[in-house]
Amino acid sequence: MIFQAGPDAPVRDRLRRATLPAMRLIRKTLLGLALLLIGLPLAAILIYQLLPPPATPLMLVRPGKIDYRWVDLEEISPHAVQAVIVSEDQLFCTHWGIDWRQMRIVVDELIEDGQPSRGASTISMQTARNLFLPPSKTALRKAVEIPLALALDLITPKDRLITLYLNIAEWGDGIYGIEAAAQRHFGKPAKALSAAEAARLVAVLPNPLARDPARPSAAVQSRANRIAAEVRRSGGLWDCI
């Protein structure tokens, strides 16, 4: 038995031949975008192993003057390093970018209650967010933040990672990094920060635009006292630095 193509077959063949170049172009474009989205952050991470970031997305979108002063880890008080690890990420030295246990708790609470009772951002995640992502709170940003944090933590030694974090964190209106924060709030370099001053700086990090470490509210001072006390009894959390 011989089957003959219907009268529509030549039309379908012509349409297929006409659309093939367009489909190839779309595939190449999508592949190029994917490589760009992966390659650019990886290239930046490698560059930031040696050079300080010139700016962050937050610096670019905030209006007004920027005070951003990079300093190496040797020029930062150990009190500041200890306080930020105790307050922001006590597993900093042992995880690989993500605290999966805390992440599961947050996801479970989000599913059950619609609102998590805590955050699960590690220092690696916060650094990745500050380095590469705009200051918007969306599920898409969090989804992108996780692989960026994993890549950042995989490539970057812990001492360099904490240096990046402390140098690009926002510490007030137009104030970026621990050196600018120490100079503006306490009139001294970051290397000279006392344990109490470092704790007060870290205490304002959840909302640095509304809190002042130089003139702390009762709530900020109370949080700073808890951070300082935790540092005193938490030796070993920063052994990787």
C-alpha positions as CSV (number, residue, x, y, z in Angstrom):
1,M,0.0,0.0,0.0
2,I,1.4,3.4,-1.0
3,F,0.6,6.5,1.3
4,Q,0.7,9.9,-0.4
5,A,1.2,13.1,1.5
6,G,-1.8,15.3,1.8
7,P,-2.1,18.6,0.1
8,D,-1.0,20.4,3.3
9,A,2.4,18.6,3.4
10,P,4.2,21.1,1.2
11,V,2.9,24.0,3.2
12,R,4.0,22.4,6.4
13,D,7.5,21.7,5.0
14,R,7.8,25.3,3.8
15,L,6.8,26.6,7.2
16,R,9.2,24.3,9.0
17,R,12.1,25.4,6.7
18,A,11.1,29.0,7.2
19,T,11.0,28.7,11.1
20,L,14.2,26.7,11.5
21,P,16.5,29.7,11.3
22,A,14.4,31.6,13.8
23,M,14.3,28.7,16.2
24,R,18.1,28.3,15.9
25,L,18.5,32.0,16.6
26,I,16.3,31.8,19.7
27,R,18.2,28.8,21.0
28,K,21.5,30.5,20.5
29,T,20.3,33.7,22.1
30,L,19.0,31.8,25.2
31,L,22.2,29.9,25.4
32,G,24.2,33.1,25.2
33,L,22.1,34.8,27.9
34,A,22.5,31.8,30.2
35,L,26.3,31.8,29.7
36,L,26.3,35.5,30.3
37,L,24.3,35.3,33.5
38,I,26.6,32.5,34.8
39,G,29.9,33.8,33.4
40,L,29.7,37.4,34.5
41,P,29.2,36.7,38.2
42,L,31.9,33.9,38.2
43,A,34.3,36.3,36.5
44,A,33.5,39.0,39.1
45,I,34.0,36.6,42.0
46,L,37.4,35.6,40.6
47,I,38.3,39.3,40.2
48,Y,37.1,40.1,43.8
49,Q,39.6,37.6,45.2
50,L,42.3,40.2,44.4
51,L,40.6,43.5,43.9
52,P,37.9,45.3,45.9
53,P,34.4,45.8,44.2
54,P,34.2,49.2,42.7
55,A,30.5,49.5,43.8
56,T,27.5,47.5,44.6
57,P,23.9,47.6,43.1
58,L,22.7,49.2,46.3
59,M,25.3,52.0,46.1
60,L,24.2,52.7,42.5
61,V,20.4,53.0,43.3
62,R,20.6,54.9,46.6
63,P,20.5,58.7,46.1
64,G,23.1,61.0,47.6
65,K,26.8,60.9,48.3
66,I,28.5,57.6,48.9
67,D,31.2,57.0,51.6
68,Y,32.9,53.7,50.7
69,R,36.4,53.0,51.9
70,W,37.9,49.6,51.3
71,V,40.3,48.2,53.9
72,D,42.0,44.8,54.1
73,L,41.3,42.4,56.9
74,E,44.4,43.4,58.8
75,E,43.0,46.9,59.1
76,I,39.7,45.7,60.7
77,S,39.3,45.2,64.4
78,P,38.9,41.5,65.3
79,H,36.1,42.6,67.6
80,A,34.1,43.5,64.4
81,V,34.8,40.2,62.8
82,Q,33.7,38.3,65.9
83,A,30.6,40.4,66.5
84,V,29.3,40.0,62.9
85,I,29.9,36.2,62.9
86,V,28.1,35.8,66.3
87,S,25.2,38.0,65.2
88,E,24.8,37.1,61.6
89,D,26.1,33.6,61.0
90,Q,27.4,31.4,63.7
91,L,28.1,28.5,61.3
92,F,30.1,30.8,59.0
93,C,33.3,28.7,59.4
94,T,31.6,25.3,58.8
95,H,28.9,25.7,56.1
96,W,29.5,26.0,52.4
97,G,27.4,29.1,51.8
98,I,24.0,27.9,52.9
99,D,22.7,26.9,56.3
100,W,20.4,24.2,55.0
101,R,18.9,23.4,58.4
102,Q,17.7,27.0,58.9
103,M,16.6,27.2,55.3
104,R,14.4,24.2,55.8
105,I,12.9,25.7,58.9
106,V,12.1,29.0,57.1
107,V,10.6,27.1,54.1
108,D,8.4,25.0,56.4
109,E,7.2,28.1,58.3
110,L,6.5,29.9,55.0
111,I,4.4,26.9,53.8
112,E,2.5,26.5,57.1
113,D,2.1,30.0,58.3
114,G,2.8,32.2,55.3
115,Q,5.5,34.1,57.2
116,P,8.8,32.8,58.6
117,S,9.7,33.7,62.1
118,R,13.4,34.2,61.2
119,G,15.7,34.8,58.3
120,A,18.1,32.2,57.0
121,S,20.6,34.4,55.2
122,T,24.2,33.4,55.9
123,I,27.1,35.9,55.5
124,S,27.8,34.2,52.1
125,M,24.2,34.9,51.0
126,Q,24.2,38.5,52.2
127,T,27.5,39.1,50.5
128,A,26.3,37.6,47.2
129,R,23.1,39.6,47.5
130,N,25.0,42.9,48.2
131,L,27.5,42.2,45.4
132,F,25.2,41.2,42.6
133,L,21.5,41.8,43.2
134,P,19.2,44.8,43.4
135,P,17.7,45.7,46.8
136,S,14.3,44.1,46.2
137,K,12.6,41.4,48.2
138,T,11.3,38.8,45.9
139,A,11.2,35.0,45.6
140,L,13.1,35.2,42.3
141,R,16.0,37.2,44.0
142,K,16.2,34.6,46.7
143,A,16.3,31.8,44.1
144,V,19.2,33.6,42.3
145,E,20.9,34.4,45.6
146,I,21.3,30.8,46.6
147,P,23.5,29.6,43.7
148,L,25.5,32.8,43.8
149,A,26.2,32.2,47.5
150,L,27.3,28.6,46.9
151,A,29.6,29.8,44.1
152,L,31.0,32.6,46.2
153,D,31.7,30.4,49.2
154,L,33.2,27.7,47.0
155,I,35.7,30.0,45.3
156,T,36.4,32.5,48.1
157,P,38.4,31.8,51.2
158,K,36.6,32.5,54.4
159,D,38.9,35.4,55.4
160,R,38.4,37.1,52.0
161,L,34.6,36.5,52.3
162,I,34.3,38.2,55.7
163,T,36.5,41.0,54.3
164,L,34.1,41.5,51.4
165,Y,31.1,41.4,53.7
166,L,32.5,44.0,56.1
167,N,33.6,46.3,53.3
168,I,30.3,46.5,51.4
169,A,27.7,46.3,54.2
170,E,25.5,49.3,54.5
171,W,26.0,51.2,57.9
172,G,23.9,54.3,57.4
173,D,22.8,56.8,54.8
174,G,25.5,56.6,52.2
175,I,27.9,54.8,54.5
176,Y,29.3,51.5,53.1
177,G,31.8,49.3,54.8
178,I,33.3,49.0,58.3
179,E,36.0,51.7,57.7
180,A,33.5,54.4,56.7
181,A,31.2,53.3,59.5
182,A,33.9,53.5,62.1
183,Q,35.1,56.9,60.9
184,R,31.6,58.4,60.6
185,H,30.1,57.0,63.8
186,F,33.1,56.9,66.2
187,G,35.7,59.1,64.6
188,K,38.4,56.3,64.4
189,P,39.6,53.7,61.9
190,A,38.0,50.3,61.8
191,K,41.2,48.8,63.3
192,A,40.7,50.7,66.5
193,L,37.1,49.7,67.2
194,S,36.5,48.4,70.7
195,A,34.4,45.4,71.5
196,A,31.5,47.6,72.6
197,E,31.7,49.8,69.5
198,A,31.9,46.8,67.2
199,A,28.8,45.3,68.9
200,R,26.9,48.5,68.5
201,L,27.8,48.7,64.8
202,V,26.6,45.1,64.2
203,A,23.5,45.7,66.3
204,V,22.2,48.3,63.7
205,L,22.7,46.0,60.6
206,P,19.1,44.8,60.4
207,N,18.0,48.5,59.7
208,P,21.1,50.8,59.4
209,L,19.1,53.7,58.0
210,A,16.9,53.9,61.0
211,R,19.4,53.1,63.8
212,D,22.5,55.0,65.0
213,P,25.3,53.1,66.6
214,A,26.9,56.3,68.0
215,R,23.6,57.3,69.7
216,P,21.9,53.9,70.2
217,S,18.3,53.6,71.3
218,A,17.6,51.3,74.3
219,A,16.7,48.5,71.9
220,V,19.9,48.8,69.9
221,Q,22.0,49.0,73.0
222,S,20.3,46.0,74.5
223,R,21.0,44.0,71.3
224,A,24.6,45.2,71.3
225,N,25.0,44.0,74.9
226,R,23.7,40.6,73.9
227,I,26.1,40.4,70.9
228,A,29.1,41.4,73.1
229,A,28.1,38.8,75.7
230,E,27.7,36.1,73.1
231,V,31.2,37.0,71.7
232,R,32.7,36.5,75.1
233,R,31.3,33.0,75.5
234,S,31.6,31.9,71.9
235,G,35.2,31.4,71.2
236,G,36.0,29.2,68.2
237,L,33.2,30.4,65.9
238,W,35.8,32.5,64.0
239,D,38.7,30.0,63.9
240,C,38.7,29.9,60.1
241,I,39.6,33.6,59.9
